[in-house]
Amino acid sequence: MLHLIKLSVGPKDVGQLRDIQARRAVVDPPLRHQTRMVPKRAAEILEGGSIYWVVAGFLQVRQRIIDIRAEAWDDGSACAGLVLDPVLVPVAARQTRPFQGWRYLDPAAAPPDIAAGGEAEGIEALPERLRQELRALGLL
């Protein structure tokens, strides 16, 4: 199994990413992310891999990749469509430097999920907005 990591350009927080994807899933189903480059290791990704989203400079959530298919953009140029599970799974956030496109992410390097409804401890117990402000100040 193998994962991808990708910058989410535009959304300022995970809530905005969720809203954008919800609208996109209704207007042009299935929910997918189109990317210029087709992953050469697609078979490994489809063994249960996810796309990990970097939102506002922090790797914060992941989505399971259901399928990878050949598609075309409006101008007819070829691209890959990463078909995504609509569920955004929160992960233990970590700061990530900007990069172009997507990158492979080994499962051993992937941050752990934050259990839904689980009791947050330490920094994770702070409100998300406060954590973002502390990260922006370089204190987390």
C-alpha positions, 0 to 999 in steps of 0.5 A, a space after each residue: 500500500 502507498 499514499 499520496 500527499 497534496 497541497 490543498 490550494 485555496 481552502 483556508 481550513 478543513 471546513 472550506 475543503 469539505 464544503 468545496 468537495 461537497 459542492 463538487 460531488 453534487 455538480 460533477 460526481 463522483 468526487 474526484 481530484 484531477 491531476 496532470 500526472 498519472 501515478 506510476 504506482 497506481 496499483 499500490 495506491 489502490 491497495 488501500 491508500 489515501 490522499 493526505 491533504 496539506 491545508 493552510 501549511 499543515 497536513 491535517 486530513 486524509 481521504 481514501 482513494 477509491 479509483 484512479 482513472 484516465 480523464 480529460 480536462 475541458 480543453 481535451 488534454 489528458 489527466 488522471 482522476 483520483 476518485 475519492 471517498 467523501 469522508 475527510 479523516 482528521 490526522 495528527 497535524 504537522 507543518 509541511 513545506 510547500 511543494 509542487 504537484 503530489 508526492 508519494 507518502 510511505 505508510 510508515 511516514 503517514 501521521 496517525 488518524 485522530 479517532 472520531 469522537 475520541 478524547 483529545 489530549 494535549 495540544 489536540 484538545 485545544 480548539 482548532 482555531 487556536 492551534 492554527 494561530 499557534 502554528 502560524 506564530 511558530 509555537 507548535 
